[in-house]
Amino acid sequence: MMTIADMHGEAALVTGAASGLGRATALKLAKAGANLCLVDVNAEGLEETAALVTSSGVEVLVHPTDLSDPAACTAAIAAAVERFGRLDALCNVAGLIYFANTPEMPLEHYQRTIAVNLTAPFVLSQAAIPHLLENSGAIVNVTSTAAYIGEAYAAAYCASKAGLLQMTKAMAMEYVHKPIRINAVAPGGMITGIAMNMKMPENVDYELIKRFSGMRGTVEVDDVAAVVAHLASDAGRGFHGSCVTIDAGITAG
């Protein structure tokens, strides 16, 4: 298990914090002592997460919002800084996926995928970077194996996650001489709310689905959260411009 540095007195913002990997990441950061701004469109889920993390004795700000709105992303960072007076880590965990035959994907589904998975991390980073530079902080972007391999029926998702990976690397190079660390994590399939509610289009070729499903099964959410939290804390000080792949061998060959 990857270690997490002591984060008492620090503040972190976690998107997608209402469930799944976002919630698991928040729990890891809270255990390390970080005060948390929890962001998600699911207000009820955020309250549940807040109840779990406050048992660690940290301060929590619940900030329900729709990250597909760029103005809402900027406001989320401002709210965190106003509450805690600082920001030490931005964990861009929120994401969504719509499976579809490419000609049949509604344009609004494509646009929302790009907005949440790619544009939101960019706008959140824009707003966060000045504060993170003050505290030698970190950005951790959650991308996917879809950043590395083509996944049938997921063209928009693959585009968004590959873009997020390259965005991570580009920002890391831009700030290579500055006191900030910018990294990514690429998980394979996990048992989360997103996975449980996925809907495939009719008449899919399941042999193609198997190609990105992995021969060793799914990855544990808690294991991925440990990697995200490690990179968000000073324990990950040796990482910059990296993408840690945790996919049980999906991208191995």
C-alpha positions in Angstrom: 0.0 0.0 0.0 1.3 3.4 -0.9 2.0 5.8 2.0 0.4 9.2 2.6 2.3 12.0 4.2 0.9 13.8 7.3 -1.5 16.5 5.9 -2.7 18.1 9.2 -3.3 21.8 8.6 -3.5 21.3 4.8 -6.6 21.5 2.6 -7.6 19.4 -0.4 -10.4 19.6 -2.9 -11.8 16.3 -4.2 -14.3 16.2 -7.1 -16.6 13.2 -7.6 -16.6 12.9 -3.8 -20.2 11.7 -3.4 -19.3 8.1 -4.1 -16.9 5.6 -5.5 -13.3 6.6 -6.0 -13.9 10.2 -5.0 -15.3 9.2 -1.7 -12.5 6.7 -1.1 -9.9 9.3 -1.9 -11.6 11.8 0.5 -11.4 9.1 3.2 -7.7 8.5 2.6 -6.9 12.2 2.7 -9.0 12.7 5.9 -7.2 9.9 7.6 -3.9 11.8 6.8 -5.4 14.9 8.4 -6.3 17.1 5.5 -9.3 19.4 5.7 -11.6 18.7 2.7 -13.8 20.5 0.2 -16.0 17.8 -1.2 -17.4 18.6 -4.7 -20.0 16.6 -6.7 -23.4 17.1 -8.4 -24.9 14.6 -6.0 -25.7 16.7 -2.8 -27.1 13.7 -0.9 -24.0 11.6 -1.6 -21.7 14.5 -0.5 -23.5 14.6 2.9 -22.9 10.9 3.3 -19.2 11.3 2.5 -19.0 14.2 4.9 -20.4 12.2 7.7 -17.8 9.5 7.1 -14.8 11.8 6.9 -15.6 14.0 9.9 -15.0 11.0 12.2 -11.3 11.7 11.4 -11.6 15.1 13.1 -11.0 17.2 10.0 -13.0 20.2 8.8 -15.2 19.5 5.8 -16.9 21.9 3.3 -19.7 20.3 1.3 -19.9 22.0 -2.1 -22.6 20.5 -4.4 -22.2 21.8 -8.0 -22.4 20.8 -11.6 -18.8 20.7 -12.9 -20.0 20.8 -16.6 -20.3 24.6 -15.9 -16.9 26.3 -16.0 -18.1 29.1 -13.7 -19.0 26.5 -11.1 -15.5 25.0 -11.2 -13.9 28.4 -10.5 -16.4 29.0 -7.7 -15.6 25.6 -6.1 -11.9 26.6 -5.8 -12.8 30.0 -4.4 -15.1 28.4 -1.8 -12.4 26.0 -0.6 -9.8 28.8 -0.3 -12.3 31.1 1.5 -13.2 28.3 4.0 -9.7 27.0 4.7 -7.4 30.0 3.8 -5.3 27.8 1.6 -5.3 24.9 -0.9 -2.7 22.2 -1.0 -4.1 19.5 -3.3 -6.6 19.3 -6.1 -7.9 15.8 -6.9 -9.8 15.7 -10.2 -11.7 12.5 -9.7 -15.1 13.2 -11.1 -15.9 11.5 -14.4 -18.7 10.1 -16.5 -19.1 7.7 -19.5 -21.8 7.1 -22.1 -21.4 4.1 -24.2 -22.9 4.4 -27.7 -22.4 3.4 -31.3 -20.5 6.5 -32.6 -23.1 7.6 -35.2 -25.8 7.3 -32.6 -24.3 9.2 -29.7 -26.3 12.3 -28.9 -24.2 15.4 -29.2 -25.2 16.5 -25.7 -23.7 13.3 -24.3 -20.5 13.9 -26.2 -20.3 17.5 -25.0 -21.1 16.6 -21.4 -18.4 14.0 -21.4 -15.8 16.5 -22.6 -17.1 19.1 -20.2 -16.9 17.0 -17.0 -13.9 14.8 -17.9 -11.6 17.3 -19.6 -12.8 20.9 -19.4 -13.6 20.8 -15.7 -10.1 19.6 -14.6 -8.6 22.3 -16.8 -10.7 25.1 -15.3 -10.3 23.8 -11.8 -6.5 23.7 -12.3 -6.5 27.2 -13.7 -8.1 28.5 -10.5 -6.1 26.3 -8.2 -2.6 26.7 -9.5 -1.9 30.1 -7.9 -2.9 28.8 -4.5 -1.0 25.5 -5.0 2.2 27.3 -5.9 2.0 29.1 -2.5 2.0 25.8 -0.6 4.1 23.6 -2.9 0.9 21.7 -3.6 -0.3 19.0 -6.0 -2.8 18.3 -8.8 -3.8 14.7 -9.3 -6.0 13.9 -12.4 -7.8 10.6 -12.6 -7.6 9.5 -16.2 -8.2 5.8 -17.3 -6.8 2.9 -19.3 -9.0 4.6 -22.0 -6.2 7.2 -22.3 -3.9 4.4 -23.7 -6.1 2.0 -25.6 -9.1 2.4 -27.9 -12.3 1.1 -26.2 -15.2 0.2 -28.5 -18.4 2.3 -28.1 -16.6 4.9 -25.9 -15.1 7.3 -28.4 -16.0 10.4 -26.4 -14.7 8.9 -23.1 -11.5 7.8 -24.7 -11.0 11.3 -26.2 -11.6 13.0 -22.9 -9.2 10.7 -20.9 -6.4 10.8 -23.5 -6.8 14.6 -23.5 -6.6 14.6 -19.7 -3.4 12.6 -19.8 -1.7 14.9 -22.2 -3.0 18.0 -20.3 -1.3 16.6 -17.2 2.0 16.2 -19.0 1.8 19.6 -20.7 1.1 21.4 -17.4 3.8 19.4 -15.7 6.3 20.7 -18.2 5.0 24.2 -17.9 5.6 24.1 -14.2 8.7 21.9 -14.1 10.7 24.6 -12.4 7.9 25.7 -10.0 6.9 24.3 -6.6 4.0 22.3 -7.7 3.5 18.6 -8.7 1.1 17.6 -11.4 0.4 13.9 -12.0 -2.3 11.5 -13.1 -3.6 8.0 -12.2 -5.0 5.6 -14.8 -7.2 3.0 -13.3 -8.7 0.0 -15.0 -12.3 -1.0 -14.4 -13.5 -0.6 -10.8 -16.8 -1.6 -9.1 -18.3 1.9 -8.6 -21.7 3.5 -9.2 -20.6 4.4 -12.7 -19.7 0.8 -13.5 -22.9 -0.6 -12.0 -25.1 1.8 -14.0 -23.4 1.5 -17.3 -25.7 0.9 -20.3 -24.4 -0.6 -23.5 -26.0 0.0 -26.8 -28.1 -2.7 -28.4 -26.3 -5.3 -30.6 -22.8 -4.7 -29.2 -20.0 -7.0 -30.0 -19.1 -8.3 -26.5 -15.8 -9.7 -27.9 -14.8 -6.1 -28.3 -15.9 -5.3 -24.8 -13.7 -8.1 -23.4 -10.6 -6.6 -25.0 -10.6 -3.8 -22.4 -12.2 -5.6 -19.5 -9.0 -7.2 -18.3 -8.2 -10.9 -17.7 -7.5 -10.4 -13.9 -10.8 -8.7 -13.2 -11.5 -5.3 -11.7 -9.2 -3.1 -9.6 -10.1 -2.4 -6.0 -11.3 1.2 -5.5 -9.4 1.5 -2.2 -6.1 0.6 -3.9 -6.6 3.3 -6.5 -7.6 5.9 -3.9 -4.4 5.1 -2.0 -2.4 6.0 -5.2 -4.3 9.3 -5.7 -3.8 10.3 -2.0 -0.1 9.4 -2.2 0.4 11.7 -5.2 -1.7 14.4 -3.5 0.5 14.4 -0.4 4.2 15.1 0.1 4.9 11.4 0.1 4.6 11.7 -3.7 7.3 14.3 -4.0 9.3 12.3 -6.5 6.4 12.3 -9.0 5.9 15.1 -11.6 4.3 14.6 -15.0 3.8 10.9 -14.3 0.7 8.8 -14.9 0.5 5.8 -12.5 -1.3 3.0 -14.3 -3.2 0.6 -11.9 -5.2 -1.7 -14.2 -4.4 -5.3 -13.4 -2.5 -5.7 -16.7 -5.1 -4.3 -19.2 -2.5 -2.1 -20.9 0.4 -4.5 -20.6 -0.2 -5.9 -24.1 
